[in-house]
């Protein structure tokens, strides 16, 4: 009975050790494999051909940056908001939930970054300075 317990403990220790050693290797292999599977799009790719494609499978680094003014509006364009009553609620898995008024949001410093904007269901746009 005692030798069986020792054997099971040894096997459990061995399995955990192998997992600890090989898990980073498998993670690295998965990352490399996912990057290798991406299709590299040439600079002159027509964005209309990308509408039904999965963005995760595409490498868009060669595509030109789309100016922000060329992005179309989706949804309501005639929606009226009372900016004196409007507020932005910041909640979720954060230390301090907040509620900011419109004037507080506008007073925040602006930041410009190159980001990939993907419209739900359509991959019709590329990077944009936003």
N, C-alpha and C positions, 0 to 999 in steps of 0.2 A: 504494500500500500504506500509506504514512504517513498519507494523508488519511483512509483508512478507519479506522485505529486512533484518530485524533483524533476522528472522528465517533462511534465506539463509546464512547470514553471520555466524550465530551460527553453522549451519550445516557444512559449509566450514571449520570453525575453528575446529570443532569436528573431521572431517575427517582427517585434517592435523595432529591433535594431536594423533589420533589413529595410523596413519601411522608412525609418529615419534617414538611412543612408541613400536609398534609391528615390525617394519622393522628390527631392530637388532635381535630380537627374531627369526624371520623367516630366517634371514641370518645364524644365528647359527644353526638352525634346518637343513637348506640345507647343510651346511658344514658337520655336523655330519652324516646326511643321506648319503652324497656322500662318506664319508670315510667308513661308515659301509657297503656300497654296494661293496667295493673293494674286490677282491679275493686275499687272502693271499697265495702267492706262496711258496711252501716248498723249502728248501735249494738245493735239488738235482733236481730241475725242468729242463727238457730238453728244451733248448731255441728254438729248432726247432719247438716245439709245440706251440710257442707263436707268430709265424709269422703272423697269421691272426687275432690276438687279438688286442683289443683297449687298449693301454697302460694306459689310464685314469682309466680303470676298474681293474687294477692290482696293488697289493702291492708287490713291488720287494725288500723290505728291507732284506729279508732272503737270497737272491741270492748272490753267490760269486762274487767278483770283477773280471772282465775280464781284464787281462793285455793288455795294449795298443798295444803291438806287435802282439796280436792275432786278431786285427781288420783288416778286409780285406779292400782293396781299391776299391772305386766305381768310375766309370767314367774313364776319360783318365789317363793313367799312363805314356804315352810317350810325354806329353805336355811339350814343351820347353818355358821357360820364360827368357827374358833378365832382370836380376835383377837390372841392372843400370837404366832401364826405368820403371820398375814395381813400383807401388805405391798403397797404401791402402787408399781409400777415406772413411772417417768417416762422414756421413751426416745423416740427419733425424731430429727428434725432440730433438736436443741437443743445448747447449748454443753456442759452438764454433765448427763449422765443420772444419775438418782437412784433410790433405793429408800427409801420412807418406811414406817415401821411405823404401825399404827393410832393409837398414842398420839401420834406425831409429827404425823399428819394432824389429829387433834383439837386439838392444841396450836396449830395455825396460826390466825391471825386470820380471823374470818368476814367475808364481804362480802355485802351484799344488793344485788341489781340486778334491774331489770325485764328479763326475757329472753323470747324467743319459743320455747316448747318445742313441737316437732313430733314426734309419734309416727310411726315409720316406717310408711308405707302408710295412715295415718289422720291427717286434719287435724282432729281432734276437740277440740283445746284451743287456747287462746289464750295470752296472756302470763300470767306467774306470777312472784311475788316468790320468787326462789330464791337 
